[in-house]
Amino acid sequence: MGGAVAVILIKERQIVDAFQRAGATSPDRAVLPSDLNVHDGRVAWRRLRSHAVLRESGEGSGLFWLDVDVWKAVHRARRRAAVALLLAIIAFAVVSGVFVSNP
């Protein structure tokens, strides 16, 4: 399962990079995903759309742009969650070690 999550995160980063390279970071600079060789039916695409990282320029236009501020916020939130999880694991290991070593 961890491998699948890693692949999705890598794909998300590739999509974001493609939009940044194209300069599609505002509604007036929106592009077709197919012009960037981005497939809009995949999990990574759907996740970015559901988080409003990728926004459609106009309803039904098929043109999309990258909301850089939202992407940064999503990235920060994920990093905080990863750090919190790591700290919880470390705390659990320390507490378990303390209780195991005391008979």
N, C-alpha and C positions, 0 to 999 in steps of 0.2 A: 504494500500500500504506500509506503514512503517513497518508493521509486516513482509511482504514478503521480504523486503530489509534486515531486521534484521536476518531472517532465512538464507538468502543467505550468509550474512557475517559470521554467525556462522558456516555454512557448509564450507565456504572457510577456516576458521581458523582450523576446524577439519581436513581438507585435508592437510593443511600445517603442522599441528602437527604430522599427521601420517607419512609424508615424513621425518620430522625431527627425530622422534623416530626411524625410520628405518635407519637413517644415509644416506639417499639418497639425498645428497647435492652436488653431483658432477657427471659429466657424467659417470665416471667409477664405481659409486655406484648406478646407476639407477636401478629402480625396476618396475615390472609390477603393475599397479594400483590395479588389482584384488588381488594381494598378500597382499595389505594393506586394503582390503575391501573398496576400493574407487571406486565409480561408475564414469566412464569417460564420461557419456553422459548427465550429469546434468548441470544445469546453473552455479553452483559454479565452477565446473571443467572447463567449457568453458571460464568463466571469467578469471580464473587463467592462462589458456593457452593463451588467447588473450593478456594478460598483460605480457606474457613470464615469469611468476613466475614459472610455470611448463614447463620444456623443455624436448623434446624427445631426447634420447641419440643418436639415429641414425635414419635417415629417414625410417619410416615403421617398426622400431624395436619393437615398443610397450612398450619400457622401458623409464621411465620418472624419472626426478630428479628435486629437488627444488633449484631454484636459490635464495639463501638467500638474497643476496644484492638487487635483484629486489624486493623481497617481502618487505624488509625494506623500500625501496623507495616508493612502492605503499602504504604501511601503513602510512608513513609520509605524503604523498600527501593527503590521505583521511583525516587524522587528521587535516591538515591545512585547507582543504575545510570545515570540520565540524566547526572548530573554526571561520573561516570567515563567515559562515552562521549564527552562533550564534551571532557574533558581529554585523552583519547586522540587525538581528532581534532586538537586544538590541537597536541599534541606531534608528531603525524605531520606537520602543516603546517610546524612549525618545523624539524624535522629535514629534511624535503624541501626547504625553502627554503635551508637551510644547504648541503646537498649540491648543489643546483642552482646556487647563486651562486658556488661555488668550482669553477673549471675543472680 
